[in-house]
Amino acid sequence: MELIACNAYRPGWDRWTLFGLERSVAFETDSLASTRPVEYPVLSPSDCEGMFDVLTYQKAAPCCACSSSSWATSRSGPASAHYLNKHAYGNTETNDLWDAIEETTQQPVRRMMDSWIWQPGYPLVAASVEGDELVLRQQRFAYDNDTLDADIAPTTWLVPVHIRNGTTESVVLLEGSEARGRSLTPRRRSSSTPGATASTASATARRCATG
């Protein structure tokens, strides 16, 4: 919220551009086997102190920005107002914010944010064309295979993928390890890159964590 408010107050400061450099530290940390979720149970004072790090701030901030941009930025204001009015003079938990946004936007915000906040790491999203279908796949990004082998089951996120074909743009939710469909097929093939892209007539897959 700090970055959103700052950018709205002084767009010329390009606060999001500067933050792009800051969040790279969170990416490096989140690519390690020793990373942790953004949110986790706090059982002791040391657990509480451990939450004040790059994952809590530099990873969580773009996750919130991604939620806002995916479900129409014009609704982020009413969603915030709904949250503040609903819980005025009271105490809240993280899920209360996601539920308030979901009630306003009618989108699966809580499921998406839970997948990003309560799981360590972030996904590598790749896109390819097989026959007449656009195929989206995701897997956890890591510097070494040992990190991936440590997962009991493949980790997946609820990833909003923005696809543009000509003047038509849509948001597709990549929920499992793979999604495919003819309706998503771009006009021509292109290569995919770690974390985020595959385009045609500019179909774009954006990793949530990039903000």
Sequence and secondary structure as in RCSB ss.txt:
>XXXX:A:sequence
MELIACNAYRPGWDRWTLFGLERSVAFETDSLASTRPVEYPVLSPSDCEGMFDVLTYQKAAPCCACSSSSWATSR
SGPASAHYLNKHAYGNTETNDLWDAIEETTQQPVRRMMDSWIWQPGYPLVAASVEGDELVLRQQRFAYDNDTLDA
DIAPTTWLVPVHIRNGTTESVVLLEGSEARGRSLTPRRRSSSTPGATASTASATARRCATG
>XXXX:A:secstr
 HHHHHHHH GGG HHHHHHHHHHHHHHHHTSTT   SS    SHHHHHHTSSHIIIIIHHHHHHHHHHHT GGG
HHHHHHHHHHHTTTS   HHHHHHHHHHHH S HHHHHHHHHSSSS EEEEEEEETTEEEEEEEE  SSHHHHHT
 SS     EEEEEEETTEEEEEEE SSEEEEGGG  SS    BTTTB  SSS     GGG 
